[in-house]
Amino acid sequence: MNNTAARVFRLAAIGEACSWLGLLVGMLFKYVVAENEIGVKIFGPVHGAMFVAYLAALLWVAVKERWGLGRIALGAVASIPPFTTLLFELWVERVRRAPAMERA
């Protein structure tokens, strides 16, 4: 993987997961603890921006590495459930580091 694309993709995956955490905590406070929506007001837009950044980084690394549509689709779907971008990024890194014979 291109080092720059790999770093940006990793940071975007981590940032998207962290923004999910912030949004979930904000929703906990809004709906359960204190009926205070400041956390959602802050982390909602942050999460939206990180979601878009993750998808952009996914497309960038997919073009650089010539990924198939299946892997791109899996990466896009991984952006929906909380924290799944981290799992997808770890899987991509593990597959990338595997010897060529094992990937076939």
Phi, psi and chi 1 to 4 in degrees:
 res  aa     phi    psi   chi1   chi2   chi3   chi4
   1 MET       -  141.3 -157.3 -178.6  -66.9      -
   2 ASN   -56.6  129.6  176.9  -57.1      -      -
   3 ASN   -58.4  -44.0  -76.0  -23.3      -      -
   4 THR   -65.6  -47.2  -56.2      -      -      -
   5 ALA   -62.6  -39.5      -      -      -      -
   6 ALA   -65.2  -42.7      -      -      -      -
   7 ARG   -65.3  -44.8  -87.2 -172.5 -118.4  135.7
   8 VAL   -63.4  -42.2  169.0      -      -      -
   9 PHE   -63.2  -44.1 -179.1   64.6      -      -
  10 ARG   -62.2  -46.1  173.0  171.5  -77.9  150.2
  11 LEU   -63.3  -39.2  -71.9  173.7      -      -
  12 ALA   -66.2  -40.0      -      -      -      -
  13 ALA   -64.7  -43.3      -      -      -      -
  14 ILE   -67.1  -44.5  -67.8  168.3      -      -
  15 GLY   -62.4  -39.6      -      -      -      -
  16 GLU   -64.7  -41.4 -160.3  -89.7  -13.1      -
  17 ALA   -66.3  -42.2      -      -      -      -
  18 CYS   -65.0  -38.3  -70.1      -      -      -
  19 SER   -67.4  -33.0   70.9      -      -      -
  20 TRP   -60.8  -45.3 -109.2  123.6      -      -
  21 LEU   -59.1  -47.1  178.1   62.0      -      -
  22 GLY   -60.6  -41.8      -      -      -      -
  23 LEU   -66.6  -41.5 -174.1   58.0      -      -
  24 LEU   -65.0  -40.6  -70.0  171.6      -      -
  25 VAL   -64.7  -42.1  169.4      -      -      -
  26 GLY   -60.5  -40.6      -      -      -      -
  27 MET   -68.5  -34.9  -72.1 -169.3  -56.8      -
  28 LEU   -60.4  -46.1  174.0   72.0      -      -
  29 PHE   -69.3  -35.8  -84.5   88.2      -      -
  30 LYS   -67.8  -44.9  179.8  178.1  179.7  179.8
  31 TYR  -101.4  -18.7  -65.0  110.8      -      -
  32 VAL  -119.2  -52.3  177.0      -      -      -
  33 VAL   -83.5  -57.9  176.0      -      -      -
  34 ALA  -132.6    0.7      -      -      -      -
  35 GLU    51.3   40.9  -65.6 -176.1   16.2      -
  36 ASN  -114.3  120.7 -176.3  -18.0      -      -
  37 GLU   -97.8   14.6   61.0 -174.6   53.0      -
  38 ILE   -62.4  -38.1 -170.5   70.0      -      -
  39 GLY   -62.9  -39.2      -      -      -      -
  40 VAL   -70.4  -39.0  174.0      -      -      -
  41 LYS   -63.4  -33.6  -75.5 -175.0  176.7 -178.9
  42 ILE   -82.4  -53.1  -67.7  170.7      -      -
  43 PHE   -82.4  -16.5  -77.7  102.5      -      -
  44 GLY   -59.7  -56.4      -      -      -      -
  45 PRO   -65.0  -35.4  -21.1   30.1      -      -
  46 VAL   -62.7  -45.5  169.2      -      -      -
  47 HIS   -64.2  -40.6  176.3   65.8      -      -
  48 GLY   -59.5  -43.7      -      -      -      -
  49 ALA   -66.3  -41.0      -      -      -      -
  50 MET   -68.9  -33.6  -70.0  -50.9  -56.7      -
  51 PHE   -60.9  -48.2  175.3   79.8      -      -
  52 VAL   -65.2  -41.1  171.6      -      -      -
  53 ALA   -62.9  -41.1      -      -      -      -
  54 TYR   -62.2  -46.1  170.9   80.1      -      -
  55 LEU   -64.0  -38.3  -68.6  177.9      -      -
  56 ALA   -64.8  -43.8      -      -      -      -
  57 ALA   -65.8  -37.5      -      -      -      -
  58 LEU   -59.7  -46.6  173.3   74.8      -      -
  59 LEU   -66.2  -38.3  -67.7  176.0      -      -
  60 TRP   -62.1  -50.8 -178.0   24.7      -      -
  61 VAL   -68.2  -32.9   78.0      -      -      -
  62 ALA   -64.6  -39.9      -      -      -      -
  63 VAL   -68.5  -45.1  167.5      -      -      -
  64 LYS   -61.6  -37.4  -69.6  -74.9 -173.6 -175.6
  65 GLU   -99.3    0.0  -68.5  -65.4  -50.8      -
  66 ARG    55.4   51.5  -62.5 -178.9  177.3  170.6
  67 TRP   -70.8  152.9  -72.6   -1.1      -      -
  68 GLY   -79.2  167.5      -      -      -      -
  69 LEU   -63.4  -31.1  -72.3  177.5      -      -
  70 GLY   -62.6  -45.9      -      -      -      -
  71 ARG   -68.0  -38.5 -173.2  177.9  -68.6 -174.4
  72 ILE   -63.6  -44.3  -64.1  168.7      -      -
  73 ALA   -63.0  -41.6      -      -      -      -
  74 LEU   -62.6  -41.2 -174.8   61.1      -      -
  75 GLY   -64.9  -38.0      -      -      -      -
  76 ALA   -67.6  -42.7      -      -      -      -
  77 VAL   -65.2  -32.1  168.3      -      -      -
  78 ALA   -65.1  -16.6      -      -      -      -
  79 SER   -80.1   -6.8   67.2      -      -      -
  80 ILE   -89.7  -55.9  -62.3  169.2      -      -
  81 PRO   -71.8  147.7  -13.9   25.9      -      -
  82 PRO   -58.2  135.5  -23.4   32.4      -      -
  83 PHE    70.2    2.1  -45.7  114.3      -      -
  84 THR   -73.2  -22.1  -46.6      -      -      -
  85 THR   -61.7  -34.0   55.3      -      -      -
  86 LEU   -64.7  -44.1  -66.0  175.2      -      -
  87 LEU   -63.1  -42.9  -62.2  174.8      -      -
  88 PHE   -63.9  -43.7  179.9   74.2      -      -
  89 GLU   -63.8  -40.7 -165.8  -79.6  -31.9      -
  90 LEU   -63.7  -41.2  -70.7  170.6      -      -
  91 TRP   -63.4  -45.2  174.8   75.9      -      -
  92 VAL   -59.7  -44.5  165.0      -      -      -
  93 GLU   -64.0  -41.4 -174.0   63.7   22.0      -
  94 ARG   -65.3  -42.4 -169.9 -178.5   76.5 -144.3
  95 VAL   -65.9  -39.5  167.6      -      -      -
  96 ARG   -64.4  -36.6 -175.2  179.3   74.5   83.1
  97 ARG   -82.8  -13.4  -69.3  179.7 -174.7 -105.3
  98 ALA   -67.4  144.0      -      -      -      -
  99 PRO   -58.3  150.8  -21.5   29.9      -      -
 100 ALA   -55.7  -35.4      -      -      -      -
 101 MET   -64.4  -37.0  -65.7  -74.1  -69.6      -
 102 GLU   -74.1  -26.8  -68.8  178.2   16.5      -
 103 ARG   -74.5  -24.3  -77.1 -172.4 -106.5  163.1
 104 ALA   -72.4      -      -      -      -      -
